[in-house]
């Protein structure tokens, strides 16, 4: 079981704004952030892609878990807005010498960052960070808990592809139990009027999750009614040692792998990455015209630009 840091998940601490959970975002805020992200789309098409908006500000990225898409897009987003950036990985840092998260954060806060973007294996790490830095904190993933900017970019991608989020039926397929992406997306999709069905083996669907307002199915054929098929990988790094959640990956693929034969025309397919091709999704589907995976990656940049802008230069974030 992932360790839990029992700290309050406040949206605002001592006057500083944070983004810790998708549950902290109401529908008007989501819509405002998505519109702001859309306004940054044009910047990517310009010859000079930088804006001076956050010049003189510092964005500090602290990643205690591996990341490709999230870490690179946050760094590029900050640079596109002309902020100074510092990136820290646990490998090669004093964390390897036994330094605690608290002491790491206190050390980094001495540099006076304006935003701290943090990813950590422990649930509650981002909320804990708000106690030891004066900066705005953005949760880039805490254990199997939350990943709010992923859910924002996913909604942005759906809206761009389908023209709306309200009324859209999203089937989330796979390892929901260990997925912070699933938890974040469920909260935001329901808040924005989408219908969500969770599909997977009973061992990988959290008990009682229907109370949130989602539907649950253990039959992969039920993805046929969805507009969006959102595929999750097996989160083996978060599974308890010795626990057999599925008989084998081969059997899981046979029963729950997303293949072209299981999709109908008009559906779109999403995946937060990294993909395990041949396990939860076939090459044919991943590389098809129905796949929005690369759209999600591109959306990650403008959405994270919007989040940084909103925290530091938005109506409540401007000094």
KEKE-3310 file (N, C-alpha, C; in steps of 0.2 Angstrom, whole numbers, plus 5000, padded with zeros to 4 digits):
npx = (5004:5003:5012:5004:5004:4998:4992:4984:4974:4974:4968:4972:4985:4990:4988:4994:4991:4987:4988:4983:4974:4962:4949:4949:4945:4932:4919:4918:4931:4939:4934:4939:4953:4955:4951:4961:4972:4969:4971:4985:4988:4991:5003:5013:5013:5020:5035:5044:5043:5041:5034:5033:5028:5030:5043:5057:5051:5052:5052:5052:5055:5053:5056:5053:5050:5050:5048:5043:5034:5027:5037:5045:5036:5031:5043:5046:5034:5036:5047:5043:5035:5044:5050:5062:5070:5072:5077:5075:5080:5077:5087:5104:5103:5103:5093:5097:5106:5099:5091:5077:5060:5055:5067:5073:5064:5064:5077:5077:5067:5074:5080:5070:5059:5045:5035:5033:5034:5029:5033:5029:5031:5023:5007:4999:5011:5012:5003:5009:5021:5016:5018:5031:5036:5036:5031:5019:5012:5011:5004:5011:5008:5005:5009:4996:4986:4982:4983:4982:4985:4986:4973:4967:4973:4968:4954:4955:4959:4949:4938:4943:4943:4930:4922:4915:4913:4903:4890:4897:4902:4914:4924:4934:4948:4955:4968:4962:4962:4975:4978:4982:4979:4966:4958:4959:4954:4941:4935:4935:4929:4916:4912:4911:4900:4901:4899:4904:4912:4919:4930:4936:4945:4938:4947:4955:4947:4942:4933:4916:4917:4907:4899:4904:4898:4901:4899:4901:4909:4913:4916:4923:4917:4908:4914:4910:4899:4904:4910:4923:4937:4947:4963:4972:4988:4995:4999:5012:5022:5016:5009:5006:5019:5019:5006:4993:4985:4980:4978:4988:4999:4996:4984:4976:4978:4971:4958:4955:4963:4964:4959:4957:4946:4938:4933:4922:4918:4921:4924:4935:4952:4962:4977:4987:5000:5016:5014:5011:5013:5005:5000:4990:4985:4985:4997:4991:4979:4985:4992:4983:4971:4961:4967:4972:4983:4996:4990:4986:4999:5003:4994:4997:5007:5002:4991:4998:5006:4995:4991:5003:5003:4991:4992:5002:5001:4988:4971:4970:4983:4992:5005)
npy = (4994:5011:5024:5036:5053:5062:5076:5092:5095:5108:5122:5134:5142:5152:5163:5160:5152:5136:5121:5106:5096:5088:5089:5101:5110:5119:5119:5132:5137:5127:5128:5141:5139:5131:5139:5148:5140:5137:5150:5150:5142:5148:5154:5143:5142:5153:5161:5166:5159:5163:5171:5186:5185:5179:5184:5185:5177:5162:5145:5130:5113:5098:5081:5066:5054:5045:5053:5058:5065:5074:5081:5087:5095:5104:5111:5116:5124:5134:5140:5145:5155:5163:5162:5158:5143:5128:5112:5097:5081:5066:5056:5058:5069:5075:5068:5054:5052:5051:5062:5071:5074:5086:5093:5094:5102:5114:5118:5121:5131:5141:5147:5155:5152:5154:5145:5129:5113:5097:5080:5065:5049:5046:5048:5063:5071:5083:5091:5092:5099:5112:5117:5119:5128:5144:5146:5144:5128:5115:5100:5087:5074:5062:5048:5036:5045:5059:5069:5083:5092:5083:5078:5090:5093:5082:5084:5096:5090:5082:5091:5098:5089:5083:5094:5097:5093:5091:5079:5069:5052:5043:5029:5022:5012:4998:4998:5005:5005:5008:5020:5037:5046:5041:5044:5058:5061:5056:5065:5077:5075:5071:5083:5092:5087:5075:5058:5043:5028:5014:5001:4985:4972:4965:4965:4976:4988:5000:4997:5001:5013:5017:5026:5038:5042:5036:5023:5005:4992:4975:4970:4970:4973:4983:4995:4999:5008:5020:5037:5041:5031:5028:5023:5014:5010:4995:4998:4993:4997:5002:4991:4980:4970:4953:4951:4946:4953:4951:4935:4934:4944:4941:4935:4946:4955:4948:4948:4961:4970:4984:4983:4985:4978:4979:4991:5004:5013:5030:5032:5039:5037:5037:5039:5041:5038:5032:5021:5003:4994:4981:4976:4983:4990:4989:4990:4994:5001:5011:5019:5023:5033:5036:5038:5049:5052:5059:5071:5074:5075:5087:5095:5095:5105:5118:5118:5117:5129:5138:5135:5139:5152:5156:5155:5164:5176:5178:5184:5183:5179:5188:5199)
npz = (5000:4996:5005:5015:5017:5029:5027:5026:5011:5006:4995:4996:5005:5018:5010:4998:4982:4976:4966:4970:4968:4957:4963:4969:4959:4952:4940:4933:4935:4928:4915:4913:4913:4903:4892:4893:4890:4877:4871:4871:4861:4849:4851:4849:4836:4831:4825:4835:4850:4863:4877:4887:4899:4912:4916:4926:4936:4945:4942:4950:4948:4955:4955:4961:4956:4941:4925:4909:4900:4909:4916:4906:4899:4909:4911:4898:4897:4907:4902:4890:4894:4899:4911:4924:4926:4937:4939:4948:4951:4960:4959:4961:4969:4986:4992:4990:4999:5011:5014:5020:5014:5019:5023:5010:5004:5012:5010:4996:4996:5001:4990:4985:4976:4964:4960:4964:4957:4960:4960:4968:4976:4987:4994:4997:4997:4989:4996:5008:5005:5004:5017:5018:5009:5003:4990:4977:4975:4964:4961:4953:4953:4965:4972:4971:4970:4965:4950:4944:4933:4922:4921:4917:4905:4898:4897:4890:4878:4874:4872:4862:4852:4851:4853:4864:4882:4891:4893:4886:4884:4893:4894:4905:4905:4913:4925:4937:4950:4955:4949:4948:4938:4934:4945:4946:4933:4934:4944:4938:4925:4929:4936:4926:4918:4911:4907:4915:4914:4921:4917:4919:4927:4942:4952:4950:4951:4961:4977:4980:4972:4964:4971:4969:4957:4945:4933:4933:4925:4921:4909:4894:4882:4884:4881:4869:4869:4872:4869:4871:4873:4886:4890:4902:4909:4917:4933:4939:4947:4958:4964:4977:4983:4979:4977:4967:4955:4943:4934:4924:4913:4900:4900:4905:4894:4884:4889:4892:4884:4873:4857:4839:4835:4845:4845:4839:4824:4824:4838:4849:4855:4870:4880:4894:4894:4901:4886:4886:4874:4866:4877:4886:4875:4857:4844:4832:4836:4844:4835:4826:4817:4826:4838:4851:4857:4854:4853:4866:4872:4866:4871:4884:4885:4883:4892:4904:4903:4905:4918:4925:4922:4927:4941:4944:4937:4934:4938:4952:4955:4952:4958)
capx = (5000:5007:5011:5000:5006:4992:4993:4978:4975:4971:4969:4976:4989:4993:4987:4997:4987:4990:4984:4984:4969:4956:4943:4949:4943:4925:4918:4920:4938:4941:4933:4943:4959:4955:4951:4967:4976:4968:4974:4992:4990:4994:5011:5017:5014:5025:5043:5047:5037:5041:5030:5037:5023:5033:5050:5059:5049:5056:5048:5056:5052:5056:5053:5055:5048:5052:5043:5045:5029:5025:5043:5047:5031:5031:5049:5045:5029:5039:5052:5039:5032:5050:5052:5068:5068:5077:5074:5079:5078:5080:5094:5110:5102:5104:5089:5100:5110:5094:5088:5070:5057:5054:5073:5074:5059:5066:5083:5075:5063:5079:5081:5064:5055:5038:5031:5036:5030:5032:5030:5032:5028:5019:5001:5000:5017:5011:5000:5015:5025:5014:5020:5038:5038:5031:5029:5013:5013:5007:5005:5013:5007:5007:5007:4990:4981:4980:4987:4977:4986:4984:4965:4965:4975:4964:4948:4956:4960:4942:4935:4946:4942:4923:4918:4912:4914:4896:4887:4902:4903:4921:4925:4941:4949:4962:4970:4959:4964:4982:4979:4980:4976:4959:4955:4959:4949:4934:4933:4935:4924:4909:4911:4910:4894:4902:4897:4910:4911:4925:4930:4942:4944:4936:4953:4958:4942:4941:4927:4912:4918:4900:4896:4906:4893:4903:4896:4907:4908:4919:4915:4926:4912:4904:4917:4907:4894:4908:4913:4930:4940:4953:4966:4977:4993:4995:5003:5015:5026:5012:5006:5009:5023:5016:4998:4991:4979:4977:4982:4995:4998:4994:4976:4974:4978:4966:4951:4954:4967:4960:4960:4953:4940:4934:4931:4918:4919:4919:4926:4942:4956:4967:4981:4991:5007:5019:5010:5014:5010:5004:4997:4983:4983:4988:5000:4986:4975:4989:4995:4977:4968:4957:4971:4973:4989:5000:4986:4987:5006:5004:4989:5000:5011:4998:4988:5003:5007:4989:4991:5008:5001:4985:4995:5007:4999:4980:4967:4972:4990:4997:5007)
capy = (5000:5017:5027:5042:5059:5065:5084:5095:5096:5115:5125:5141:5141:5158:5168:5157:5148:5130:5116:5100:5090:5090:5090:5108:5114:5119:5120:5138:5137:5122:5132:5147:5137:5128:5144:5151:5136:5138:5156:5149:5138:5152:5155:5138:5143:5158:5159:5167:5156:5165:5177:5189:5186:5177:5186:5187:5172:5155:5138:5124:5106:5093:5075:5060:5048:5045:5057:5061:5070:5080:5085:5091:5100:5109:5115:5120:5129:5139:5144:5148:5161:5167:5161:5155:5136:5124:5105:5093:5074:5062:5053:5063:5074:5073:5062:5048:5052:5051:5069:5070:5078:5092:5097:5096:5108:5120:5120:5124:5137:5147:5151:5160:5150:5157:5139:5122:5108:5092:5073:5060:5042:5046:5052:5069:5074:5090:5095:5093:5104:5119:5119:5121:5133:5150:5146:5141:5121:5111:5093:5083:5067:5060:5041:5034:5050:5064:5072:5087:5094:5078:5078:5096:5092:5077:5088:5100:5086:5079:5096:5100:5083:5082:5100:5097:5088:5089:5074:5064:5046:5041:5023:5022:5005:4995:4998:5011:5005:5011:5026:5044:5049:5039:5048:5065:5062:5055:5071:5083:5074:5072:5090:5095:5084:5069:5051:5039:5020:5011:4995:4982:4966:4967:4966:4983:4993:5001:4995:5007:5019:5019:5031:5045:5044:5033:5016:5000:4986:4970:4967:4975:4974:4989:5001:5001:5013:5026:5041:5041:5025:5030:5017:5014:5004:4992:5002:4988:5000:5003:4985:4976:4964:4946:4951:4944:4957:4947:4929:4935:4950:4938:4934:4953:4957:4944:4950:4969:4974:4988:4982:4988:4974:4980:4998:5005:5019:5037:5033:5041:5033:5041:5036:5046:5037:5028:5015:4997:4992:4974:4974:4986:4993:4987:4995:4996:5006:5017:5022:5024:5040:5037:5039:5056:5052:5064:5077:5075:5078:5094:5099:5096:5111:5124:5118:5119:5136:5141:5134:5143:5159:5158:5155:5169:5182:5178:5189:5182:5177:5194:5202)
capz = (5000:4996:5011:5015:5021:5032:5028:5023:5004:5005:4989:4998:5012:5020:5004:4992:4978:4975:4963:4973:4967:4953:4967:4971:4953:4950:4933:4930:4935:4923:4909:4912:4912:4896:4887:4893:4887:4870:4869:4870:4855:4843:4852:4847:4829:4830:4824:4842:4854:4870:4880:4893:4905:4919:4916:4933:4941:4945:4943:4952:4947:4960:4953:4965:4952:4934:4921:4903:4897:4913:4918:4900:4897:4914:4910:4892:4898:4911:4898:4885:4898:4900:4918:4925:4928:4940:4939:4952:4951:4966:4958:4961:4974:4993:4994:4990:5005:5016:5016:5020:5009:5022:5022:5003:5002:5015:5006:4989:4997:5002:4983:4983:4969:4964:4959:4965:4954:4963:4959:4973:4977:4993:4994:5001:4997:4987:5001:5013:5002:5005:5023:5019:5004:5002:4983:4975:4974:4959:4961:4947:4954:4972:4973:4967:4973:4961:4945:4941:4926:4917:4920:4913:4898:4895:4895:4884:4872:4872:4870:4855:4847:4851:4853:4871:4887:4894:4889:4883:4888:4893:4897:4907:4905:4915:4932:4940:4957:4956:4944:4950:4932:4934:4950:4944:4928:4937:4947:4933:4920:4933:4938:4919:4915:4907:4910:4916:4915:4923:4914:4921:4931:4948:4957:4948:4951:4969:4979:4982:4968:4961:4975:4966:4952:4939:4932:4933:4921:4921:4902:4889:4876:4886:4879:4863:4870:4874:4864:4872:4877:4889:4892:4907:4909:4923:4937:4943:4953:4964:4967:4983:4982:4980:4976:4960:4953:4937:4933:4920:4908:4894:4901:4905:4887:4880:4891:4893:4879:4868:4850:4834:4834:4851:4844:4834:4820:4827:4844:4850:4860:4874:4885:4898:4894:4895:4884:4886:4868:4866:4884:4887:4869:4852:4840:4827:4839:4846:4829:4821:4816:4832:4844:4852:4862:4853:4854:4873:4873:4864:4875:4890:4885:4883:4898:4910:4903:4908:4925:4928:4921:4931:4947:4945:4933:4933:4942:4959:4956:4951:4964)
cpx = (5004:5006:5008:5003:5000:4992:4986:4979:4971:4972:4973:4979:4992:4993:4990:4992:4991:4986:4986:4980:4964:4950:4943:4946:4936:4925:4920:4928:4941:4940:4937:4950:4960:4954:4957:4972:4975:4971:4982:4994:4993:5001:5015:5018:5018:5032:5046:5041:5037:5037:5034:5033:5026:5040:5051:5056:5053:5052:5053:5052:5056:5052:5056:5053:5049:5046:5047:5040:5028:5031:5045:5042:5031:5038:5049:5040:5032:5044:5048:5036:5038:5052:5059:5066:5074:5074:5079:5076:5081:5086:5099:5109:5104:5099:5092:5104:5105:5091:5080:5066:5056:5061:5075:5070:5062:5073:5081:5071:5068:5081:5075:5061:5048:5033:5035:5031:5033:5028:5033:5028:5022:5013:5001:5006:5016:5008:5005:5019:5023:5016:5027:5041:5033:5029:5022:5016:5009:5009:5005:5012:5010:5004:5001:4984:4978:4985:4983:4978:4985:4977:4963:4967:4970:4957:4949:4956:4953:4938:4937:4944:4934:4919:4915:4914:4908:4893:4891:4902:4910:4921:4933:4943:4955:4962:4968:4962:4970:4983:4977:4977:4968:4956:4954:4954:4942:4931:4931:4929:4917:4907:4909:4904:4895:4900:4903:4909:4918:4925:4936:4940:4942:4941:4956:4953:4941:4934:4923:4913:4912:4897:4898:4901:4895:4899:4902:4904:4914:4919:4918:4922:4908:4907:4914:4902:4898:4910:4921:4932:4947:4957:4971:4982:4992:5001:5007:5019:5022:5008:5009:5013:5019:5009:4997:4985:4976:4981:4988:4993:4995:4986:4973:4973:4972:4959:4950:4958:4962:4963:4955:4946:4935:4931:4926:4920:4917:4921:4933:4946:4961:4971:4986:4998:5010:5014:5014:5010:5010:5001:4990:4981:4988:4992:4995:4982:4979:4991:4989:4975:4963:4961:4973:4979:4994:4997:4987:4994:5006:4999:4993:5004:5007:4994:4992:5005:5001:4989:4996:5006:4995:4987:4998:5005:4992:4977:4969:4979:4994:4999:5005)
cpy = (5006:5021:5034:5047:5063:5073:5086:5097:5103:5118:5131:5140:5148:5163:5165:5152:5142:5126:5109:5094:5093:5091:5097:5112:5113:5120:5126:5139:5133:5126:5138:5145:5134:5133:5148:5147:5137:5145:5155:5145:5142:5153:5150:5138:5148:5156:5160:5164:5158:5171:5180:5189:5184:5179:5188:5182:5166:5150:5133:5118:5101:5086:5069:5054:5050:5049:5059:5067:5076:5084:5090:5096:5106:5114:5119:5126:5135:5143:5148:5155:5165:5167:5157:5148:5132:5117:5101:5086:5071:5059:5059:5068:5071:5068:5056:5047:5052:5057:5068:5075:5085:5096:5098:5102:5114:5122:5124:5130:5143:5150:5155:5158:5153:5151:5133:5117:5101:5085:5069:5054:5042:5051:5057:5073:5082:5094:5097:5098:5111:5121:5121:5125:5138:5151:5143:5133:5118:5104:5090:5076:5065:5053:5039:5039:5054:5066:5077:5090:5089:5078:5085:5096:5087:5080:5092:5096:5084:5085:5098:5095:5083:5088:5101:5092:5086:5084:5068:5058:5044:5034:5023:5014:5003:4996:5004:5011:5009:5018:5033:5048:5047:5043:5055:5066:5061:5061:5076:5081:5074:5079:5094:5092:5078:5063:5047:5032:5018:5004:4991:4976:4969:4969:4973:4989:4994:5000:5001:5013:5021:5025:5038:5047:5040:5026:5012:4994:4982:4967:4972:4977:4981:4995:5003:5006:5020:5030:5041:5034:5027:5024:5018:5009:5001:4995:4997:4991:5001:4997:4982:4970:4957:4946:4950:4947:4954:4941:4930:4941:4947:4938:4941:4956:4954:4946:4957:4973:4978:4987:4985:4984:4976:4988:4999:5012:5025:5037:5036:5038:5038:5037:5041:5045:5036:5022:5009:4993:4984:4972:4977:4989:4990:4992:4998:5002:5012:5022:5024:5032:5041:5039:5047:5057:5058:5071:5079:5077:5085:5098:5100:5102:5117:5124:5120:5126:5140:5140:5139:5150:5161:5159:5161:5176:5183:5183:5189:5181:5183:5197:5210)
cpz = (5000:5002:5010:5020:5023:5033:5024:5015:5003:4998:4990:5005:5013:5014:4998:4988:4976:4970:4965:4970:4962:4957:4969:4965:4952:4943:4930:4930:4929:4916:4907:4910:4905:4891:4887:4889:4879:4867:4868:4864:4850:4844:4849:4839:4827:4829:4831:4846:4861:4871:4886:4899:4912:4920:4924:4938:4940:4946:4944:4951:4951:4958:4956:4961:4945:4930:4914:4901:4902:4915:4912:4898:4902:4913:4904:4893:4902:4906:4892:4888:4901:4908:4919:4928:4932:4940:4943:4952:4958:4965:4957:4966:4981:4996:4994:4996:5012:5018:5016:5015:5012:5021:5015:5002:5006:5012:5000:4990:4998:4996:4981:4977:4970:4964:4961:4962:4957:4961:4965:4974:4982:4992:4999:5001:4994:4992:5007:5011:5004:5012:5023:5013:5004:4995:4982:4973:4969:4960:4954:4947:4961:4973:4968:4968:4967:4956:4941:4934:4921:4916:4916:4906:4894:4893:4890:4877:4869:4869:4863:4850:4846:4851:4860:4876:4890:4890:4886:4887:4887:4897:4899:4909:4908:4923:4935:4947:4959:4953:4947:4944:4932:4939:4949:4938:4930:4940:4943:4928:4923:4934:4931:4915:4911:4911:4910:4917:4916:4921:4916:4925:4938:4953:4956:4948:4959:4971:4981:4977:4965:4965:4973:4960:4945:4939:4931:4929:4921:4914:4897:4883:4878:4884:4872:4863:4871:4868:4865:4876:4879:4892:4897:4907:4916:4927:4942:4948:4959:4967:4972:4981:4983:4979:4968:4958:4947:4936:4929:4915:4902:4894:4901:4898:4883:4882:4891:4888:4874:4861:4845:4833:4840:4850:4839:4830:4824:4835:4844:4856:4863:4878:4888:4897:4901:4893:4884:4880:4868:4872:4884:4880:4863:4848:4835:4830:4841:4841:4824:4822:4822:4838:4845:4857:4860:4854:4862:4875:4872:4869:4882:4891:4887:4890:4904:4909:4906:4915:4928:4928:4926:4939:4949:4942:4932:4938:4949:4960:4955:4957:4964)
residu = (UNK:UNK:UNK:UNK:UNK:UNK:UNK:UNK:UNK:UNK:UNK:UNK:UNK:UNK:UNK:UNK:UNK:UNK:UNK:UNK:UNK:UNK:UNK:UNK:UNK:UNK:UNK:UNK:UNK:UNK:UNK:UNK:UNK:UNK:UNK:UNK:UNK:UNK:UNK:UNK:UNK:UNK:UNK:UNK:UNK:UNK:UNK:UNK:UNK:UNK:UNK:UNK:UNK:UNK:UNK:UNK:UNK:UNK:UNK:UNK:UNK:UNK:UNK:UNK:UNK:UNK:UNK:UNK:UNK:UNK:UNK:UNK:UNK:UNK:UNK:UNK:UNK:UNK:UNK:UNK:UNK:UNK:UNK:UNK:UNK:UNK:UNK:UNK:UNK:UNK:UNK:UNK:UNK:UNK:UNK:UNK:UNK:UNK:UNK:UNK:UNK:UNK:UNK:UNK:UNK:UNK:UNK:UNK:UNK:UNK:UNK:UNK:UNK:UNK:UNK:UNK:UNK:UNK:UNK:UNK:UNK:UNK:UNK:UNK:UNK:UNK:UNK:UNK:UNK:UNK:UNK:UNK:UNK:UNK:UNK:UNK:UNK:UNK:UNK:UNK:UNK:UNK:UNK:UNK:UNK:UNK:UNK:UNK:UNK:UNK:UNK:UNK:UNK:UNK:UNK:UNK:UNK:UNK:UNK:UNK:UNK:UNK:UNK:UNK:UNK:UNK:UNK:UNK:UNK:UNK:UNK:UNK:UNK:UNK:UNK:UNK:UNK:UNK:UNK:UNK:UNK:UNK:UNK:UNK:UNK:UNK:UNK:UNK:UNK:UNK:UNK:UNK:UNK:UNK:UNK:UNK:UNK:UNK:UNK:UNK:UNK:UNK:UNK:UNK:UNK:UNK:UNK:UNK:UNK:UNK:UNK:UNK:UNK:UNK:UNK:UNK:UNK:UNK:UNK:UNK:UNK:UNK:UNK:UNK:UNK:UNK:UNK:UNK:UNK:UNK:UNK:UNK:UNK:UNK:UNK:UNK:UNK:UNK:UNK:UNK:UNK:UNK:UNK:UNK:UNK:UNK:UNK:UNK:UNK:UNK:UNK:UNK:UNK:UNK:UNK:UNK:UNK:UNK:UNK:UNK:UNK:UNK:UNK:UNK:UNK:UNK:UNK:UNK:UNK:UNK:UNK:UNK:UNK:UNK:UNK:UNK:UNK:UNK:UNK:UNK:UNK:UNK:UNK:UNK:UNK:UNK:UNK:UNK:UNK:UNK:UNK:UNK:UNK:UNK:UNK:UNK:UNK:UNK:UNK:UNK:UNK:UNK:UNK:UNK:UNK:UNK:UNK:UNK:UNK:UNK:UNK:UNK:UNK:UNK:UNK:UNK:UNK:UNK:UNK)
# end
